[in-house]
Amino acid sequence: MTDDGAQRPLRADARRNREKILAAAVRVFTTQGLDAQMERVAKEAGVGSATLYRNFPTREALVEAVYRNEVARLCEAAPALLAEHPPMEALRAWTRLFLDYVTAKYGMIDALRAIAAAGESPYGHSRELVRDAVATLMDACTAAGVIRTDIGPSDLAAALEGIALTSAGADRRPQAERLLDLTLDGLAVRP
């Protein structure tokens, strides 16, 4: 911290270590859930335990950072996908990323609930951020004339949440993808 209380930017190596820890934590929490050991995260990231704990002094701090990072990555993907693909393909690709996000979140759900029960809000504005990303993708699809205009971003976000609730977990991924395809096919403009 500086004298005025502001955080200094991380050095490049410290930023890389933090990113490696967050990526490893997603993999470990997704496969092992709340039973995941912090040492396993450090090993998977290729850093020492001291580096892990310097960045994330508690399991809760790591879980919350992973969750916020995953939400940010998901939402930041929308404009990037639109730059690389036609709108409907971008929307379809983004919904697959949404499933990845939900699968990671599912592995951390007990920890996230414990954080929320302790009075913290790991979710923050995540629902609004996701809706904004959906709106960006749907606006592009509407402008291209490839989706119906009577379905709004809140409707699609609710459908995605419903699919997530019923099909969360890696073992249900094929069903979740079929449900996504069914939903997106229902959005498409028919000739």
C-alpha positions as CSV (number, residue, x, y, z in Angstrom):
1,M,0.0,0.0,0.0
2,T,1.1,3.6,-0.6
3,D,0.9,6.3,2.0
4,D,-2.6,7.3,0.8
5,G,-3.9,3.8,1.2
6,A,-4.0,2.9,-2.5
7,Q,-2.8,-0.5,-3.7
8,R,0.4,-0.5,-5.8
9,P,0.2,-2.4,-9.1
10,L,1.7,-5.9,-8.9
11,R,5.1,-6.5,-10.4
12,A,4.9,-8.6,-13.6
13,D,6.1,-11.8,-11.8
14,A,3.7,-11.3,-8.9
15,R,0.8,-10.8,-11.4
16,R,1.8,-14.0,-13.2
17,N,1.9,-15.9,-10.0
18,R,-1.5,-14.6,-9.0
19,E,-3.0,-15.5,-12.4
20,K,-1.4,-19.0,-12.1
21,I,-2.9,-19.5,-8.7
22,L,-6.4,-18.4,-9.8
23,A,-6.3,-20.7,-12.9
24,A,-5.1,-23.6,-10.7
25,A,-7.7,-23.0,-8.1
26,V,-10.4,-23.2,-10.7
27,R,-9.2,-26.6,-11.8
28,V,-8.7,-27.9,-8.3
29,F,-12.1,-26.6,-6.9
30,T,-13.9,-27.8,-10.0
31,T,-12.6,-31.3,-9.6
32,Q,-12.3,-31.6,-5.8
33,G,-14.9,-29.0,-4.5
34,L,-14.6,-27.7,-1.0
35,D,-12.4,-30.7,0.0
36,A,-9.6,-29.2,-2.1
37,Q,-6.4,-28.5,-0.1
38,M,-4.7,-25.1,-0.4
39,E,-1.4,-26.9,-0.8
40,R,-2.8,-28.8,-3.8
41,V,-3.7,-25.4,-5.4
42,A,-0.2,-24.1,-4.8
43,K,1.4,-27.3,-6.3
44,E,-0.9,-27.1,-9.3
45,A,0.0,-23.5,-9.8
46,G,3.7,-24.2,-9.5
47,V,4.2,-21.8,-6.6
48,G,5.1,-22.2,-3.0
49,S,2.6,-22.2,-0.2
50,A,4.1,-18.9,1.0
51,T,3.3,-17.3,-2.4
52,L,-0.3,-18.7,-2.3
53,Y,-0.9,-17.4,1.3
54,R,0.7,-14.0,0.5
55,N,-1.8,-13.5,-2.3
56,F,-4.7,-15.2,-0.5
57,P,-4.4,-15.4,3.2
58,T,-7.5,-17.6,3.7
59,R,-9.4,-20.2,1.7
60,E,-12.3,-17.8,1.6
61,A,-10.2,-15.0,0.1
62,L,-9.0,-17.4,-2.6
63,V,-12.6,-18.7,-3.3
64,E,-13.9,-15.2,-3.6
65,A,-11.1,-14.0,-5.9
66,V,-11.5,-17.1,-8.1
67,Y,-15.3,-16.4,-8.4
68,R,-14.8,-12.8,-9.2
69,N,-12.1,-13.6,-11.7
70,E,-14.3,-16.2,-13.4
71,V,-17.2,-13.7,-13.7
72,A,-14.9,-11.1,-15.1
73,R,-13.4,-13.5,-17.7
74,L,-16.9,-14.7,-18.7
75,C,-18.2,-11.2,-19.2
76,E,-15.1,-9.9,-20.9
77,A,-15.3,-12.7,-23.4
78,A,-18.5,-11.4,-25.0
79,P,-17.0,-8.5,-27.0
80,A,-14.0,-10.6,-27.9
81,L,-16.2,-13.4,-29.3
82,L,-18.2,-10.8,-31.3
83,A,-15.0,-9.5,-32.8
84,E,-14.0,-13.0,-33.9
85,H,-17.3,-14.6,-34.9
86,P,-20.7,-13.8,-36.5
87,P,-23.2,-12.8,-33.7
88,M,-25.0,-16.1,-33.4
89,E,-21.8,-18.1,-33.3
90,A,-20.5,-15.7,-30.7
91,L,-23.6,-16.1,-28.6
92,R,-23.4,-19.9,-28.9
93,A,-19.7,-19.9,-28.0
94,W,-20.4,-17.6,-25.0
95,T,-23.0,-20.0,-23.6
96,R,-20.4,-22.8,-23.6
97,L,-18.1,-20.5,-21.6
98,F,-21.1,-19.9,-19.3
99,L,-21.3,-23.6,-18.7
100,D,-17.6,-23.7,-17.8
101,Y,-18.2,-20.8,-15.4
102,V,-21.1,-22.6,-13.8
103,T,-19.1,-25.9,-13.5
104,A,-16.3,-24.0,-11.7
105,K,-18.8,-22.2,-9.5
106,Y,-20.5,-25.5,-8.7
107,G,-17.2,-26.8,-7.4
108,M,-17.0,-23.8,-5.0
109,I,-20.6,-23.5,-4.1
110,D,-20.3,-24.6,-0.5
111,A,-17.5,-22.2,0.1
112,L,-19.4,-19.4,-1.6
113,R,-22.4,-20.1,0.6
114,A,-20.2,-20.1,3.7
115,I,-18.8,-16.7,2.7
116,A,-22.3,-15.4,2.1
117,A,-23.5,-16.8,5.4
118,A,-20.6,-14.9,7.2
119,G,-22.1,-11.7,5.8
120,E,-19.8,-11.2,2.9
121,S,-21.1,-10.8,-0.7
122,P,-18.9,-12.7,-3.1
123,Y,-21.6,-12.4,-5.7
124,G,-21.6,-8.6,-5.8
125,H,-22.9,-7.4,-9.1
126,S,-22.2,-10.7,-10.9
127,R,-25.8,-11.2,-12.0
128,E,-25.9,-7.7,-13.6
129,L,-22.5,-8.3,-15.2
130,V,-23.7,-11.5,-16.8
131,R,-27.0,-9.9,-17.9
132,D,-25.0,-7.1,-19.5
133,A,-22.8,-9.6,-21.4
134,V,-26.0,-11.4,-22.6
135,A,-27.5,-8.1,-23.7
136,T,-24.3,-7.2,-25.7
137,L,-24.5,-10.5,-27.5
138,M,-28.2,-10.4,-28.1
139,D,-28.0,-6.8,-29.3
140,A,-25.5,-7.9,-31.9
141,C,-27.7,-10.8,-32.9
142,T,-30.8,-8.5,-33.1
143,A,-28.9,-6.0,-35.3
144,A,-27.9,-8.9,-37.6
145,G,-31.5,-10.1,-37.7
146,V,-30.7,-13.6,-36.6
147,I,-32.8,-13.7,-33.3
148,R,-36.3,-12.9,-32.3
149,T,-36.9,-9.5,-30.8
150,D,-39.6,-10.6,-28.4
151,I,-37.1,-12.3,-26.1
152,G,-34.9,-10.0,-23.9
153,P,-31.6,-10.5,-22.1
154,S,-33.4,-11.1,-18.8
155,D,-35.3,-14.0,-20.4
156,L,-32.2,-15.6,-21.8
157,A,-30.3,-15.0,-18.6
158,A,-33.1,-16.7,-16.7
159,A,-33.0,-19.7,-19.1
160,L,-29.2,-20.0,-18.7
161,E,-29.6,-19.9,-14.9
162,G,-32.3,-22.6,-15.2
163,I,-30.1,-24.8,-17.3
164,A,-27.3,-24.2,-14.9
165,L,-29.4,-25.2,-11.9
166,T,-30.6,-28.4,-13.5
167,S,-27.4,-29.4,-15.3
168,A,-24.5,-28.1,-13.2
169,G,-21.6,-30.4,-13.0
170,A,-19.2,-31.9,-15.5
171,D,-21.1,-35.2,-15.6
172,R,-24.2,-33.4,-16.9
173,R,-22.4,-31.3,-19.5
174,P,-23.8,-33.1,-22.6
175,Q,-27.4,-32.5,-21.3
176,A,-26.6,-28.9,-20.6
177,E,-25.2,-28.4,-24.1
178,R,-28.4,-29.9,-25.6
179,L,-30.5,-27.6,-23.5
180,L,-28.4,-24.6,-24.6
181,D,-28.9,-25.6,-28.2
182,L,-32.6,-26.0,-27.7
183,T,-32.8,-22.6,-26.2
184,L,-30.7,-20.9,-28.8
185,D,-32.6,-22.6,-31.6
186,G,-35.8,-21.2,-30.1
187,L,-34.3,-17.7,-30.3
188,A,-33.4,-18.0,-34.0
189,V,-35.5,-16.2,-36.6
190,R,-37.2,-18.6,-38.8
191,P,-37.2,-17.9,-42.6
